[in-house]
Amino acid sequence: MTSAVFDGVSLELHSHVCVFHHGPAERDELLIPFLSDGLRRGEACQYFAAAGEKADAEQRLGGSHPRLQVHEPEGGDQCDGVDSETVLAELDEWSHCIGVPCRIAGDMGWMVRALGRPGQLDALFQHEVNASVWVNRRPVYALCFYDLDMFDGDVIVPMVNAHPQIWMTGVLLDNPYHRQPVL
């Protein structure tokens, strides 16, 4: 298995895509088929849902499944903002133990409130850069969903720079503005 389909477009293993969308309905039109296809193919899936959407997301994905994990931020946001090291360490352990290709998707809307605090935009940018490095080491497809109705250009521009691929309005682009991590 060397590729997955996202909205009719083939993704290569180790893809880290910034998905720009408008609202939860458009997000779900993209997200649910992507994760459902992964489960049908025997892949493991994790979804970091928006606050209050865990049960609905699980139901839309067919209910409880041994290869599906759905998380949601407690209290509607991550109180401390991005803890990239912890998140990526947990994903690393999970993907290593699971032994099959993995699909990871996250609704990044939980960051809206956290971004009001100093340093959180830089922390989010660094997390996305770190995620690109991690994705290249593991057999995963990673999608980060950014709602254009929630985020403005102050967030969008750095997120474009942090992702090697961008999806917008049905087009997947290799990102010439992607900042390669310094290793």
Phi, psi and omega in degrees: 000106183247357179210160176231159179255131175231114180052042178082000182250138179281129175252137175277152174306144183080017177284138174230105191244133172269115184256111175268134182211173176241108173078166183294328181296315178293320177304311183293327176299332179267316187290309188300311177298324180297309180289320179300318178298318178300316179296318177299326180276001179083014179275156176272143183228139170233137177231127175262097188280165172289157180305132177082003184249005184300307183298318179296318179297315178299317180297315181294338177266011175097012178087195183300136180214137183297341181254014181241131172233128176240128180241157169218149180294137179288136176071014175092348175200166175276115186303324183261007183079215186276126171243077188302316184300314180293312181301311183291327176295318178294317177295322180297313180297314179301309184293327178293316183287329187290325173075012176224163174304150185234151173239130181232131178223146180221131170277111187277007180301335180298341182281348184306309182289321181296328183293348176286347180266147181302139174084350185287327177295317177297321179294319178295316178302312181296323177299315181294322176296315177299321179297322177298319178296313181298315181302325179290343181264345186238155178280077184226160167241127183236129178237128177248115184267119178243117182279117181292346175278348182251327186250143178256185183300333178297335178260318185301313184299311177297326180290326173299313180297332186274346185247137178287338177225149180233137173243129177208130177048046174083008182238131174258124182241134166289131192269109178289347181264001181298129177271114178295137178293148175271119182260000000 
